[in-house]
């Protein structure tokens, strides 16, 4: 049992990056105070009858660091007071690497945070400006150094691939820069233009699909050489430093999300809070999304992982029906090109080339199951 994942969405940013589709608003003191108050109330409410031990806690955003170390510490203290949190739980805070000081990292560590995820995105100054980021490569390097000095031994950096005007050379420069900082974990995402974002209205010229695929495969190969194993479509780590919180999602574990726009799969149900801070502050209830954890959903999520869908885990979770479902998936996988998918005894998994067309493959493998 991996334990419950607890996600706290901090919906505040100083400004919206032009590619970002995550829910955020500009912070005001009254809104921040109201958000803290409401979130503390919900922690107490859900914690009273939580039937699970919490295995991971993740503060995402938005920009959680805008709350300051003291408020983040207060929220985490309430988590530890309200929920049965496992000893050695993974407790992560997302950070923008600009303008952070040594005292901030020391306070986070003292409060109980033990993992940091920083939005580096690129080591190229021009690419960072194009992305609307407020930091430079020097800010990333300094923040990692300060975090290490404060005692953090688990740091993740984000990279963005297939940026407008990017090249294999600029990408390799960013990968090598990140690796020199020696993070335990690296996330690498292909830029996608989401509807409603500023980038969607700017007519940006993205690299074509073949170029984006080449950058992705270069990233997989280069990170592997540098000691970072791919364990999910977009995530790489040193041994033992996989994101336990995100593995909870991908292994179809249960999680509780608090904050506007946060999603949950809790006590067998899926629900979400609307993308509306004011409604959240007024005490509006989350929207019900129906039951979760079906066999098809379990298969789809596990196929995001490099290790793939495992027969014994299907049987353990769903009994004989799980074994039959796995057999159908494996039979279909055997008809697909071996360059895209590996279907061995007791296991079906995508290759890196397969991850590039994972949506099409999932549609073939899971037709009629979701």
N, C-alpha and C positions, 0 to 999 in steps of 0.2 A: 504494500500500500504506500503510494508516494505522498499521501497527505494532501490536504486542501491547499490550493494556491489562492492567496489573497492579493488582489490588485487594487491599488489606490490611484485613481486618475486625478492628477492635479491640473486643472484646466486653464492655467495662466501662462501667457507668453508676452514678452515685450513687443513682439511683432510677428506677423505670420510669414514664414518662409514661403516663397511662391510655389513650391511643389507640395506643400503639406496639406493633407486632408484630415488630420486629427483635429478634434474639437478643442479650441482654446479661445480665450478672450484676454484682453488687456487687463492686468490686475488693478483694482482699486482697493483701498484699505477696508472699506465697508464690505465689499464682495469677498475679500480674502477672509475677513473675520467670520462672515456668515458661512463661508465654505468650511472653515475649520469647525465651527460649532455644529453644523449639520452632519459633517462626517464623523465627528466624535459621537454624536447621538446614534448614528447608524451602527457604528462599531459596537456600542453598548447593546443596542437592540439585537443585532445578529449574533453577537457573542454569547448572549444569554442562553440560546438553545442550539449552539453550533455542535453538531454530533461528530465532527472530525477534528483531528489534530492538524494544525496548520504547518505545512512543510516549507512553504516559500512565501515571502512577502515582496511585492514589487511596487515601487512608487514610480509611475510613468506620467507622461504629459503630452502636450504642454511642456513646461519647464519647471519641474519640481524644485530646483534650486532657488527659484524666485521666492519661495516661502521663507528661505533662510534656514540655517541649521537648527535654530531654537524651535521653530514651528514644526519642522520635519521631525525633530526629536519628540515633541509633544504628541504628534500623530502616532509615531512608532511606539511610544510609551503606552498609548491607549490600546494599540493592537496587542501588545504584550500583556496588558492588564485584562483585556476583554475576551481574548481568544486563548484556547489551549495551544500555544506555540511550541513546536518540537525543539528540543535542545539541538543546537547546530543547524537550525533553519537557515536557509539562504535568504538574505534580506538585501534587496537591491534598490538603488536610487539612480534614476536617469539624470544626467547633468549635461548642460551646455558648457564646454570647456573655457568659456571666456570669463575673465574677471573674478576667478575664484581665488581665495586666499588660504593660507596654511591653517588658520584658525577654523575655517569652515570645515575642512576635512577632518580636523581633530575632533570637532564637536560631533560630526556625523559618526565617526568611529566610536566615540564614547557613548553615543546614544544607542548603538547596537547594530548599525548598518555594517555589512561585511562584504558587499559587492557593489561596484559602480559600473554604470554603462554610459559612456561619453559619445556624443554625436560628433565625431571627427569629420566624416563624409569624404574629405579629400585632403591631400597635402599640397595641392596646387592653389596658389593665391587667386588666380583668375577664376578657377572653377568655384572656389568658395564664394567669391563675390557674385558670380552668376547665380549661385544657389541662394543668395541672400543671407548667408551665414555671417555672424557677428564676431567670429574668431578667425585666427590665423594658425598656421602650423605651430608657431611658437607657443601659443596659448595651450594647445593640446599637450605639447611636451612638458610645459611647466605644470599643468594640472596633474599629469600622470606622476611627475616627480614629487609634487606635494602630497598626492594621495599615498604614494609609497612611503613617504616620510611619516605620514600619519598612521601607518600600519595596515593599509589595505593590500591584501594579497590576492585579490580577485577583481580584475579590471577588464571590461569589454570596450572595444572601440567599434564604431559603425563606419562602414565605407559605402559609397554610392558608385555604381557602375553605369557605363553607357551614358555619360553626360554629354550634352551638346558640345561639340568641339573637342571631345576627349580623344585619346589615342591609346594604343597598347602601352606606349612608352610612359605617358602621364599616369596611367593606371598602375603600372608596375612601380613607378616612383612613389605613389601613395601607399601601395602595399608594403614596399620596403621600408618606408618611413614609419608606418604603423608597427611593423615587426621589430624595428630597432627600439621601440619603446617597450617591447616585451610584454604586451598584454596577455592575459590568459585566454582571452576569447575575442573573436572578431566576427562581426555580422557584416555581410556584403550583399547589398540589394541593387537590382537593376532599376534605374529610374523609370517610373511609369507616370504619365501625365494623367492626373485624376480630374474628372469633370468638376467644374466649379472653382478650381484653383487658378491663381493668376497665370501660371504657366499654360493652362488650357486655352487662354484667350490670346496668347502671345505668338502662336504659330512657330514654336521652337522647332528647329531641325535636329531631331534626335538621330543617333547612329541607326543605320538600317538593322533589320533583324539578324542578319549574318554577322555584322560587326558587334552587335550586342552579345550574341552567342559566343563569339570569339573572346570577348572581354570576360565573360562569365567563366569559360573554360580555362582561360589564362589564370584567373583568380583561384580557381580550384587547384590547378597544378602548382602555382607559385606558393600558395599557402601550405599545401601539403609538403613541399620541399622545405619550408620554413618551420615545420613541426606542428602545423595546425590541421587537424583532421576534420573533414566535412562530416557533420552528423545530421544535418538537415539542409533543405534546399539552399538556404541563405546563411547558414551558421557554421562556424568553424571554431575549434578549441584545441588546446593542449589536453592531454589525457586527464580525465577527472574534473575538467572545468566546463563541461557542457552546462548551459543554462537550465537549472533544475525547474525554474518557474515555467519557461517556455516548453520544456518537455512535458510538464503537466498538461498543457493545452494539446500538444501533438499526440500524447498517449491517451487522450480522451479522459483525462482525470477531471475531477470537479474543482471549480474555482469560483470565488466570490469577488465581484467587482463593485467598488464603491466610487461615486463621483459621476458627474454628468458625462454621458456617452460610454460609460463602462458597461461591459457585458459580463454575464455570469452563466455558469452551468452548475447549479447548486441544488442538492436534494432531488436530483433527477430532472429538474426543470431548467430551461434556458430563459433568461430575461435580460432586459437592458434598461438603463436610464437614458432618457431622451437627451439629445445634444442641446441642452438648455439649462444654463446655470441658474437662472431665476426660478424655473420650475423645480429644480433640485432644492434650492433654498426654501421654497414654499412648502416643501414636504411632499411633493407629488410622488406617487408610487412608481416603481419601475414597470415597464411594459412586458407582459408575458409573451414569450416566443415559443411556448410549447415544450414537449418533452425532448430530452437529449440522450445521447449515448447509444443510438441504434447501431446495429452491426455495420451498416453502410457507412455511417459517420465514423465509426471506429476505424474501419479500413481506410477511408479517405485520409484521415488525420495521420495514421501511422505510416502511410505511404509517402508522407512528406519527409520522413526520416531516412537517412542513408541505410540503416539496418533493415528498413522496410516493414512489411507485414509478416508477423511470425505466427505460424500455425498453432503452436501450443498456447500462445496468449489468446488467440481467438477462442480456443476450446475452453481455456480457464475462465474466460469472461462470459461466454455464451453457450457453453456446453456443446452438444452435438450439432446444433444449428450453426455455431461458430465454425466448427470443422467443415461443415458442408459449404458455408460461405467461402472459407479459405480455398477449398478445392475448386469452386467455380472461378474465383479470381485467378488462381494458378493456371487453370486450364486456358483461360483467356490470355494470360500473360505469355504462355508458350507459343501462341500464334503471332506474337509481336516481334519486331526485330530485336535480336540479342544485343545490339549496340545501345538500345534504349532501356532495356529491362532485363533483370536476371531473375529467373524462376527456378531456384534450386529446391532440394528436399526441405519442406517445412518453412520456406521463406520466399517472398516475392519483394523485390526491391528495384528502384529506379537507378540507373547510372547517372552520372552528371549530365550526359547528353539527354537522357530521359527527363531529368528535372526541367530542362529547357522547354519541353512540350508536355509538362505534367498534366495540364488541364485536359488536353486531348486524350492522353493515356488514361486518366482517371475516368473519363466519360466512357471509354471502351471497357475498362476493367469492371466498373461498378454499375453498368447499365442495368436498370431495374432494381437496384439495391438501395438507392437513396431516394 
